[in-house]
Amino acid sequence: MLNENYNLKNALNTYLQLLNQEKFFDAHEALEEAWHPLRKADHPLKNLTKGLINGAICFEHIKRNRRDSKRKALTVLNSYERHKDLCTKEIEHFELFQQACLKIEILKKNSLLG
């Protein structure tokens, strides 16, 4: 069953908390629940949100350190890279999106990808 969360602000706060705890898969799941309603409504924030979802899962691949994890991580990180420029001051919840993008950038710098 598809879980949907219509409270994007809450989802972004949860996402940030989970990233800080290095619970990357859980962060991915928390934000994905808020992404589904955005996607269905073709909301302007759907691509930025999807990029952040993939940003989190990128670091889950690295954390699990399975075979070919770096290639998989880079593949999903491309979605974040394509959409991170959508984080502009004009968007709803800009400060939270900005914090999320900054956290992904810090994780990139401190990982095998940096």
RASULSUL-V972340 format. One record per backbone hydrogen bond with DSSP energy under -1.0 kcal/mol. CO is the residue of the C=O (numbers start at 1). NH is the residue of the N-H. If there is no record, write none. Layout:
BEGIN
co	nh
CO	NH
CO	NH
END
This chain:
BEGIN
co	nh
7	11
8	12
9	13
10	14
11	15
12	16
13	17
14	18
15	19
16	20
17	21
18	23
19	22
22	24
23	27
24	28
25	29
26	30
27	31
28	32
29	33
31	35
32	36
33	5
35	39
36	40
37	41
38	43
39	42
43	46
45	49
46	50
47	51
48	52
49	53
50	54
51	55
52	56
53	57
54	58
55	59
56	60
57	61
58	62
59	63
60	64
61	65
66	69
68	72
69	73
70	74
71	75
72	76
73	77
74	78
77	81
78	82
79	83
80	84
83	86
84	87
86	88
88	91
91	94
93	97
94	98
95	99
96	100
97	101
98	102
99	103
100	104
101	105
102	106
103	107
104	108
105	109
106	110
108	111
111	114
END
